[in-house]
């Protein structure tokens, strides 16, 4: 039963304010579409900031995985890669961490496609015969695939 006072039923701010989302509510479609570009932008801005600090001061974040195991983690070399990208040396950047370099190119292309669509340009979509099977796969499965790929990449880059 809901609480009722002399002033009437009590409502939460989330229930009366359309800009907030209560439990079980669905975000506005525009907010949902903005998640991808905002996330990519935040990721790229953080990487740019870290690379600028490394490029100007030589200070980076030490890898705890490498300190404990002596092996390079899947992200080792990404800061140096970013510093080389800032210098414009693409081959050197690729050499520091090819996996992250390729992922960064894919993220940058995705950000461009999302931006073009957001300003009213054409929306890029996979053909339906490819998109339908991909959309049927649960989100947690993609996380497992990404984790397995990262582990495989780490093992291969340390053994080869």
N, C-alpha and C positions, 0 to 999 in steps of 0.2 A: 504494500500500500504506500502511496505517496504521502509526503508530509503536507498538511494543510494548515494554514494559519488564518487569522481573521482577514488578512490581506489576500488570501487565495492560495493556490498551490505554489510551492517554491520551485522555481526553475533555475537551472544552472546557467551561467553565462554562456557556456558552449551551446546549450540548447537554443538560446535566443539570438546568439551572434552568428551570422552566416559565415564569417571569416575564420572561425575556429572549428575544429573537428572534434566531436565527442567520440566516445567508444563506439565502434561499429559503423561510424559514418563514412561516407565515401568522399574523398577530396574532389574538388571541382576539376573538370577535365583539363583546364588550363594549368592548374597546379600540378596535375599528374604529368603532363607533357613537359613541364619545366624541370622536373626532377633530374632527368638525364643530363641536359646541358649544364644545369647548376652543379651537379656532382662532378662532371668532367672539368668544368671551369675551376672548381675548388681544388681538385686534384692537381691540375696543371699549375695553378697559382702557387700551391704549396711546393711543388717540385721546382718551380722557377725561383721561388724565394730561397729554398735550400741550396740550389745550384749557384745563385748569386752570392750567397754567403761563402760557399766553398771557393768560388772563383776569386772573390776579393780578399778573403782572409786565409784560405787554405784549411779552414776548420770544417769538418764534416761530422756526421753522426756515426760513431763506431758501431759495427754490427755485432750484437751479442751472440748470435749463432756462430759467427766466424771466430769470435773470441773463445768460445767454449769448445767447438769442434775442429777448428782449423779449416773447415770447408766454407766455400762461398755459398751464401743463401741465394734464392732466386732474384733478390733485389740488389745484391752486392754489385757495386760499380755504377749504380744508377745516378748517384750524385756526381761522380766524375763524368759520366755520360752527359748529364745536363750541363756541366761546365763546358764540355767540348761543343755541345750544341750551341751554347751562347757564343762561343768563338767562331762557329760556323764550320767546324771540322766534322763533317758527317761520318767519314770512315773511322776516325778515332772514336767517335761517340758510339758507333755500332760495335766496335771492338771491345768496349768496356762492358756492355751488356746487351747482346743481340736480342734476347727475349723481350726485355723492357723497351728497347728501341722500336721493335715491331709493334708492341702493344701501344706505345705512345703514338705511332703513326696512325694506327687504327682509331684511337681515341680522338686524335686531332681531326681526322677525316669525318668521324661521327659528329664532332662538335660543329664542323662546317656544314654538314648536311642538316643538323638540327637548327642551326642558325638560319640557313636559307629557308627552311620550312617555316620557321617562326616569323620571318619578315614577309611571308606571303608567297614565297617561291614554291617550286614543285617539291613534293614530299617523295623522298626515295623509299621504295619498298621492295622487298624481295618478291620474286614471282610467287604466286599463291601455292604452287606445288612444293616449293621449298619452305615457305613461311608456315603453312599449316602444321607440318610435323614438328617444327621447332617450337611453335606456340603450345603444343600439347605436352611438351616436356616440363615437369614441375621445376620451379625456380631453384629449389634446393639441389636438384640434379646438376644444374650448371655450376653451382658452387663446388660440388664434389668433383666435377670434371676439371674445373680451374685449379683446385687444390692438388689433384693427381698430376696435372700437367706441370704445376710448379715443382712438385717433388721430383718428377721425372727430369725436368730441366736442371734442377739442382744437382741431382746425381750425375747426369751426363756431363754437365759442365765441369764437375770436379774429377771425373774419371778419365775424360778425354783430353 
